[in-house]
């Protein structure tokens, strides 16, 4: 695969993993081919059923691989970053090379393993008495925090798929089929990506099916069409963007379609405002809370998915209410449905926090 970042980016990631293991008192991370190795070593190695793993401890780094794959790793980021490449051949115990020292030094050693690790390798590790935990959960902070170079790559992925969407209106003409539109989209995606990840062209009733791809349905004037597309860049980063279009001019929309759009837009804006409040005030609001809140906004206007009943997630969502300098309003209660004006006020506080400390004191968490 293409190495998208300088060596310093990968050494910083390896250092961050080692530091996090020490902080969490985990003896080692045992990471097998897949997303983990792409992130840490820019390696797409695939050794199939043969054991391969990057083993990181708070003080050491080695990668155990079949001997036939060792050369490529020595010449790549692994070798350049000082990772010890340990080859193995038939007849050798690859697991012993990887974790034997851990087991000898601590009978109850804990290792964080890749979520993509094959079950046979995981079971063999556990059979040696090692306690295993999910590396994705342990190392999530390393994966989530993006440096400037990675943010630039994510922006490049977003720009590439935006360029495809800019050309979509010209593809959606009455008389064409979803399949024909998908064929054009494939060519457009490949103009800025090395691979197409997925294409959904959901026209008319198909727009309500989140797992639809495309069919021979013929587009009609006034159809609402969901276009959900994504691709892979040469760096391995992915794009993914969904937008909704109408076949023909905007005024071709029926009154019920226009109203449904307005309700959806209000629900989306309400969710965004609540999310801004969460970030600003560091609340514990989660994605399920946002999802429920947006669905309630649509449901109150008479638009919701058939069979869906608005209900609170496991813990109550956080709402924001305005109070005066001398008295406070009644806080929103769990299970209640906040109104759009209250959410608009949450957007207002976002603007006020940066411009008026006095105004900020008039807002509180409910």
N, C-alpha and C positions, 0 to 999 in steps of 0.2 A: 504494500500500500504506500501511497505518497506520505512522506513525513511532513505534516502541516506546520509544525512548530519548531523553534530552535531547541538545541540540546538542553539549554538552561531550563526550559519549561518542563521537560521530562525529569530532570534531576530534582527540580523543586517539588514535583508531584511525588517522587519516590521518597524524598526527605519528609514530606508531609505525612505520608502513610506510616513511615517508621516512627515519627513522633507521636502520631495518634495511637499506635499500638502500645507504646510505652505508657501513655496517659491512661489508657483503658485496661492496662495490665493483661494484655493479650500477648501470648508468646510469639505468634507468627501469623502472617497472612499467607495462605496457599492459594494462588490465583491461576486458574487454568485458561487456555485460549478462549478468546471471545472479546467482549467489550472491555473487560478489565485490562487485558494485555494491549489492546489498541490504545487505551487511554494512557497507560503507564509506559509503554515501550514502543508505540507506533508499530506493533507487530500483528499481522494477520495470520500467524502460523496456525496450521490445522494439522494435527498429528493423528486425527481419528481416534481409534481405540487405544493408541499408545499414550502412555502417561507423559504429560508435559505440565510444568507448573513453575511460576515465579514465586519464590519463597522469600518473603521479607520479614526480618525480625527488627527489633529496635536498633540493632548494631550491624546486621549483615544483609546481603542481597545476593541471591543466586537464582539461576533458572536451570531447571533440570529438563533436558529434552533428548529425544532420540538422536544418536550421533549424526544421522544424515541431515538433521536440521541445525546443527550447532554452528556451522560456518556462517549462515545467513544472520544468525543472532549476534555472533561476534563482530560482524561487519556493520551491524545496525546500531540502533540507539542503545541496546543492552550493553554491547561492548564499549561504546563511547561513554556511557554513564557509569562504567566501572562495575556493572553487574557480572558476577562470576558465572560463566557458562559451563554447566556440568553435563557432558554428554553421557548417554548410557547405551549399551548394546544388548542384544538378546542374551539372556542368561543372567543379567544383572538385575538387582532389586531396585527399580527406579524410586519406589517409595522410601526405601532406606536412605538413598542418596538425598532425598528431599527433606525428610523429617526425622531421620534416625537419631540425630543429635538431640532433637527436642525431647523425644521419648526417653532417651537415656538420662537426660539431665532432670526431667520432671515427669513423673509417671502420670500426672494429671494435667499435662500441658493443654492449653486452649489455643486453637487455631481458627482463624477466620477464613472461610472458604468461599470461592466464587459461587454465586447463585446458579451459574451455568455449568458447574462441575458435574460430569456424568456420575450417575448413581453408583456405578461399580467402583469408581475411584473414591467417592465419598465413603462408601461402606468399608473399603479397605483401610482408609485412614482411621475410621472409628474402631475397626477391629484391632488396631494397634494401641487402643486405650486413649486415643486423643479425644478431647472434648471439642466439638465443632460448633461454630456459630456462623451466621450469615454475614459475609464480608460486606455485602451491599449496605446493610444496616450499620455496621461498624464504621465503614469508611465514607458514609454518605456526605459528611462535611467536606471531604477532599473532592468528591465528585461534583458537589453543588457549587462550590466557590470557583468562579471563573476569573481568570486573569485577562489582561487586555487583549492578548493575542487570540484567546479562545472566544472572547466576546466578538472580536472582529470576524472570526470565522462563522459564528452564528449569524451575524448580520449579513454576511455574504450569502449564506443559505437562504435567509429571508428575502434578500433582494432578488435572488435567482427565481424563486417561486412567484414573487410579486410580478416579475416580468412576464411570466406565463399568464397570470390572471389579467394583466393589462390587455391581453389579446383575446380573452375569452368572449367578450361581447360580440366580436365579429364572427365567432364560430357558431353562435346560437341563433340559427335561422329556422323558421317554420319549414317543415318538409324534410329536414335532416334527421337522422337517427342518433340515438345516444352513442351507438357504436362508432359512427362516423366522427362524432365530436371527440370521442376518446382517442381515436387514431390520430387526430390532429394534435391533441394534447400530449400524446406520447412524444411526437416529434419536437414539440416546443419544450417539453421538460428536458429532453436529451440535449437540447442546444445549450443548456446551462448546467447540466448534471451529467454524471457518468452512468447513472442507472435510474430507472423509474421504480419507485417504491409501491405506488398504488394510484389508481385513477377511479374516481366515482363520478358518474354523470347521472344524477337522479332527477328525472323530469316528472312533473305532475305527481301522481301518487307515489312514485318511486322516491321522491324527496323525503318521505316520512320513514324510509327504511335506512337506518344508519349503516347497514352492512351490504347495501346494494352496490354493484359495481357499474355495469352498463348493459344495455340490452338493445333490441331492435325496435324499441318504441320510437315512434315518430314524434318529433317536437311539434307542438301546436302554438299558434299565436296566443300570448297571454299565459303560457306555462311558466310556473315557478320551477327553476332548475338549481339544484344543489351541486356545486362543483367542489370536490374534495380531492386534492392532489398533493403528491410529495415525491421527492427524489433524493438521491445520494450524491454529494459532492466528491471530487477526487480526494479530498482529505478524510472522507469517511463520515462527515457530518451530514445531517439530514434536514430537509425542509418539509413542512407540512402546513397547508393552509386551506381552509374551507370558506367559500363565499357563496352567496345566494344571488341568482340572477333572474331576470324575467325575459322571456322571448318576445321581442318587439319593444315598442316604446313604453316608458314607465306608465303612461296613462292607459295602457292596455290592461293594467291590473284591475280585477274586479273589486268592488267595495270590500268584500270580506277578506280578500287577499291584502289589500292596503291596510285594513284594520289589524289583521294578524301581524303584519310587519311592524306597525306602530307599537303594538303590545310587546312584541319580542324586543324591539329596540329599547323600550322603557325598562323591561326586565333586565336587559344586559347593562344598561346604564346604572340601574339600581345596584346590581352586583358589583360593578366596577367601583362605584362610590363607597360601598361597604368595604371592598378590598383596600381602597386607599386609606380608609380609616383604620383598618387592621394594621397596615404597615406603619402608619404614622404613630399609632398609640401602642404598637407592639402587643396587640391582643392575641388571644389564643384561638381566634376564629379559623376554622379549617375549610378546605374546599367543599366538603359535604354541606357545611352550613351555608356557604355561598350558593350552592346548587339548589338547596331547598328554598332559600330566600327568593332566588330568581324564579323558580317554578311557582312559588306562591303568588308572586307579582302577576304572572301570566294567568294563573288559575282564578285570581280575583276578578280578572277581566273576562272570564268565561273561556279561556284558552288553556287547555292542558291535555297531556297525552291521555287517551282513554285508559281507565283503570288505575290512573295514578292518583293517590290520595295525599294531599299535603300533610306532612308530619315532621316533627322535630327529629334531628339526628340524636345520637346517643347523649350528647351533652348540649345544653342550651346555647344558641347562638348569641353573640354579643351585639347589642344594638347601641346606637349613640343617640342621646337626646340633648336638647339645648336647655340650659338653665340661666337664670338671671344672676346678677351679682349677689342678690339677697335671698332668693328662693329658687328651688329646683323643681322641675317638672316631674311627673310620675314616670319612673323608669319603665321601659318596655318589658313585659313579662315573657317568660319562656312559653312558647306555643302561640303567642300572639302574632299578628301579621302587621309588621311596620308599614307605614304608608309611604308613598313616593315622596311627599314633602320632607319627611324626616330624613330620608336618604339624600335628598338634594342638599339638606343642611350639612350632612356629613361631607359632601363635596366642598361646601363653603368653608368648613373648618380647615380643609386641606390648604386652601388658598390663604386663609387667615393666619395659619401657624407661621408662615414665612414672612408675613408683613405686619402683624399686629399682636404683640404679646398680650396686650390688654384684652383683645377679643378672644384669645386662646383661653383665658381664664373663665370665660363664660361657657365653656364646653366641658362636659365630663362624660365618663364612661357609665353606661347604665348597667 
